[in-house]
Amino acid sequence: MTSLINRILLIFHCGYGGLQGIGKRSSRVFLSIALIAAAPLSAQDQTVRIAALGDSLTQGYGLLVHEGFTAQLQDWLDARALAATIVNAGVSGDTTSGGLSRVDWTLTDDIDAMIVALGGNDVLRGSPPELARSNLDAILAAGAAKGIPMMIIGIAVPSNYGQDYQTQFSAIYPDLAQKYDALYVENFLGPLTDLGEMSETIKTHVQPDGVHPNARGVSVIVDAIGPIVADLAARATP
């Protein structure tokens, strides 16, 4: 191997003439290796990998694989020739506590950016806002420690548990986005509520459970969030 490397280096130091005496066939092989070594990074090397850490909305609950959020987001990026790969790190039913328990092994060395979309299941369980804040803070801190750009997606918090609960929980997302200089989306399902009368939207864009978007609904969400993810990808370094 050392001899081979030395011969390749000879190409760069002495030019093609330095290959004389090695043999025509060998010289062609060594020259090919040298050209490959000098070539620009491949498209794969220049592609950023974005982990989407979330719950059932991210995972694609009730949908075929190609209909889910990360799959449709990938299609959106590909259609615009953006060099980014979305990694589906969504787990149905997950809370911010679950996300925190997974973040370290989610952020492998090949991950260049992270989307955090958690909190809906915390609200469904009536978890304290301060616990969700602490968990999300720690998740974003893990991303910051890796030096990667991040994006956090909030939720619409109902008033079931009172105005104070709603206010405290809703404030978590913009506060942490500012703290960690993360891109911010106010509400994952916001693009659906913006369509108009919600009773009609539920019929056309939501699954029979009345909670999770169907493929058509996911498409609307991706069209709205896609440009922000593109911005996230532009901030990342492969």
C-alpha positions as CSV (number, residue, x, y, z in Angstrom):
1,M,0.0,0.0,0.0
2,T,2.8,2.4,0.9
3,S,4.5,1.8,-2.5
4,L,1.2,2.4,-4.3
5,I,0.7,5.7,-2.4
6,N,4.2,6.8,-3.2
7,R,3.7,6.2,-6.8
8,I,0.5,8.2,-6.8
9,L,2.3,11.0,-5.1
10,L,4.9,10.8,-7.8
11,I,2.2,11.8,-10.4
12,F,1.5,15.0,-8.6
13,H,5.2,15.9,-8.0
14,C,6.7,14.9,-11.4
15,G,3.7,15.0,-13.7
16,Y,2.9,12.2,-16.2
17,G,6.5,11.9,-17.1
18,G,7.2,10.6,-13.7
19,L,5.3,7.5,-14.6
20,Q,7.9,6.4,-17.2
21,G,9.4,3.1,-16.2
22,I,6.3,2.0,-14.3
23,G,4.7,0.6,-17.4
24,K,2.0,1.7,-19.7
25,R,-0.8,-0.3,-18.1
26,S,0.2,0.6,-14.5
27,S,0.6,4.2,-15.4
28,R,-2.9,4.4,-16.7
29,V,-4.2,2.8,-13.5
30,F,-2.2,5.2,-11.3
31,L,-3.3,8.2,-13.3
32,S,-6.9,7.2,-13.0
33,I,-6.5,6.9,-9.2
34,A,-4.9,10.3,-9.1
35,L,-7.7,11.9,-11.1
36,I,-10.3,10.4,-8.8
37,A,-8.4,11.7,-5.8
38,A,-8.2,15.1,-7.2
39,A,-11.9,15.2,-8.3
40,P,-14.4,17.4,-6.5
41,L,-16.5,16.0,-3.7
42,S,-19.3,13.8,-4.9
43,A,-22.9,14.9,-4.7
44,Q,-23.4,12.6,-1.8
45,D,-20.6,14.2,0.1
46,Q,-22.2,17.6,-0.5
47,T,-25.6,16.6,0.7
48,V,-26.7,17.7,4.2
49,R,-28.5,15.2,6.4
50,I,-31.3,16.6,8.6
51,A,-32.7,14.6,11.5
52,A,-36.4,15.2,12.1
53,L,-36.9,14.4,15.8
54,G,-40.6,14.2,16.5
55,D,-43.8,12.2,17.3
56,S,-46.5,10.7,15.1
57,L,-46.9,13.8,13.0
58,T,-43.2,13.4,12.0
59,Q,-43.3,9.6,11.8
60,G,-46.2,9.5,9.5
61,Y,-48.9,7.8,11.6
62,G,-51.7,6.1,9.6
63,L,-50.0,6.8,6.2
64,L,-48.1,4.9,3.6
65,V,-44.4,5.5,3.8
66,H,-44.3,7.8,0.8
67,E,-47.3,9.8,2.1
68,G,-45.7,10.8,5.5
69,F,-44.2,14.1,6.5
70,T,-40.5,13.3,6.0
71,A,-41.1,11.5,2.7
72,Q,-43.1,14.3,1.2
73,L,-40.6,16.8,2.6
74,Q,-37.9,14.9,0.9
75,D,-39.8,15.0,-2.4
76,W,-40.3,18.7,-2.0
77,L,-36.5,19.2,-1.5
78,D,-35.7,16.9,-4.4
79,A,-38.1,18.7,-6.7
80,R,-36.1,21.9,-6.1
81,A,-32.7,20.2,-6.5
82,L,-31.8,20.9,-2.9
83,A,-29.0,18.7,-1.7
84,A,-30.6,17.6,1.6
85,T,-31.7,14.2,3.0
86,I,-34.4,14.0,5.7
87,V,-33.9,11.4,8.3
88,N,-37.1,10.3,9.9
89,A,-36.5,10.3,13.7
90,G,-40.2,10.4,14.5
91,V,-41.8,8.0,17.0
92,S,-45.5,7.8,17.3
93,G,-46.7,8.7,20.8
94,D,-43.4,10.3,21.8
95,T,-43.2,13.1,24.3
96,T,-40.4,15.6,24.9
97,S,-39.1,13.2,27.5
98,G,-38.9,10.5,24.9
99,G,-37.2,12.8,22.5
100,L,-34.6,13.8,25.0
101,S,-33.8,10.1,25.7
102,R,-33.2,9.6,22.0
103,V,-31.4,12.8,21.0
104,D,-27.9,11.6,21.7
105,W,-28.1,8.6,19.4
106,T,-30.1,10.5,16.9
107,L,-27.4,13.1,16.4
108,T,-24.8,10.8,14.9
109,D,-21.7,12.3,13.3
110,D,-23.3,12.3,9.9
111,I,-26.2,14.5,11.0
112,D,-25.8,18.1,9.9
113,A,-29.0,19.8,11.1
114,M,-32.0,19.0,13.3
115,I,-35.7,19.6,13.2
116,V,-37.5,19.3,16.6
117,A,-41.3,18.8,16.5
118,L,-42.4,17.6,20.0
119,G,-44.8,18.6,22.7
120,G,-48.2,17.5,21.4
121,N,-48.3,14.4,23.5
122,D,-47.1,16.3,26.5
123,V,-50.2,18.5,26.2
124,L,-52.5,15.5,25.7
125,R,-51.2,14.1,29.0
126,G,-51.3,17.4,30.8
127,S,-47.6,17.3,31.5
128,P,-46.3,20.4,33.3
129,P,-45.0,23.1,30.9
130,E,-41.8,23.5,32.9
131,L,-41.0,19.8,32.2
132,A,-41.5,20.2,28.5
133,R,-39.4,23.3,28.5
134,S,-36.6,21.6,30.3
135,N,-36.7,18.7,27.9
136,L,-36.8,20.8,24.8
137,D,-34.1,23.0,26.2
138,A,-31.8,20.0,26.7
139,I,-32.6,18.6,23.2
140,L,-31.6,21.9,21.6
141,A,-28.6,22.1,23.9
142,A,-27.5,18.7,22.5
143,G,-27.8,20.1,19.0
144,A,-25.9,23.2,19.9
145,A,-23.1,21.1,21.4
146,K,-22.8,19.4,18.0
147,G,-22.6,22.8,16.3
148,I,-25.5,22.1,14.0
149,P,-28.3,24.5,12.9
150,M,-31.7,23.7,14.2
151,M,-35.4,24.3,13.6
152,I,-38.2,24.0,16.2
153,I,-41.8,23.5,15.4
154,G,-44.5,24.5,17.9
155,I,-48.0,23.3,18.5
156,A,-51.4,24.9,19.0
157,V,-52.0,24.5,22.8
158,P,-55.7,24.2,23.7
159,S,-57.2,26.0,26.7
160,N,-58.4,22.7,28.4
161,Y,-56.0,23.1,31.3
162,G,-56.6,26.8,31.7
163,Q,-55.2,30.1,30.3
164,D,-52.0,30.0,32.4
165,Y,-51.1,26.5,31.1
166,Q,-51.8,27.5,27.5
167,T,-49.7,30.7,27.8
168,Q,-46.8,29.0,29.5
169,F,-46.6,26.1,27.1
170,S,-47.0,28.2,24.0
171,A,-44.2,30.4,25.1
172,I,-41.7,27.6,25.2
173,Y,-41.1,27.4,21.4
174,P,-40.3,31.0,20.5
175,D,-38.3,31.4,23.7
176,L,-36.0,28.4,22.9
177,A,-35.8,29.3,19.2
178,Q,-34.4,32.7,20.3
179,K,-32.1,31.2,22.9
180,Y,-30.5,28.8,20.4
181,D,-30.9,30.9,17.2
182,A,-33.1,28.2,15.8
183,L,-35.5,28.6,12.9
184,Y,-39.1,28.7,14.2
185,V,-42.4,27.5,13.0
186,E,-45.3,28.4,15.2
187,N,-47.6,25.5,14.7
188,F,-47.1,22.2,12.8
189,L,-50.7,22.0,11.9
190,G,-51.1,25.7,11.3
191,P,-51.2,25.4,7.5
192,L,-54.3,23.3,7.8
193,T,-56.1,25.8,10.1
194,D,-55.2,28.5,7.6
195,L,-57.2,26.7,4.9
196,G,-60.5,28.0,6.2
197,E,-63.5,26.4,7.9
198,M,-61.9,23.7,10.1
199,S,-64.9,21.4,9.9
200,E,-64.5,21.2,6.1
201,T,-60.7,20.9,6.4
202,I,-61.0,17.9,8.7
203,K,-63.2,16.2,6.1
204,T,-60.7,16.7,3.3
205,H,-57.2,16.9,4.9
206,V,-57.4,14.9,8.1
207,Q,-57.6,11.2,8.8
208,P,-60.7,9.7,10.3
209,D,-59.2,10.0,13.8
210,G,-59.7,13.8,13.5
211,V,-56.2,14.4,14.6
212,H,-53.5,13.3,12.1
213,P,-53.3,14.8,8.6
214,N,-53.9,12.6,5.6
215,A,-51.6,12.6,2.6
216,R,-53.3,15.7,1.2
217,G,-53.0,17.5,4.5
218,V,-49.3,16.6,4.8
219,S,-48.8,18.0,1.4
220,V,-50.2,21.4,2.5
221,I,-48.0,21.3,5.6
222,V,-44.9,20.5,3.6
223,D,-45.6,23.3,1.1
224,A,-45.7,25.8,4.0
225,I,-42.7,24.4,6.0
226,G,-40.6,23.4,3.0
227,P,-39.0,26.9,2.4
228,I,-38.0,27.1,6.1
229,V,-36.4,23.6,5.9
230,A,-34.6,24.8,2.8
231,D,-33.2,27.7,4.8
232,L,-32.1,25.2,7.5
233,A,-30.3,23.1,4.9
234,A,-28.6,26.3,3.6
235,R,-27.2,26.9,7.1
236,A,-25.8,23.4,7.4
237,T,-22.4,22.2,6.5
238,P,-22.1,18.6,5.1
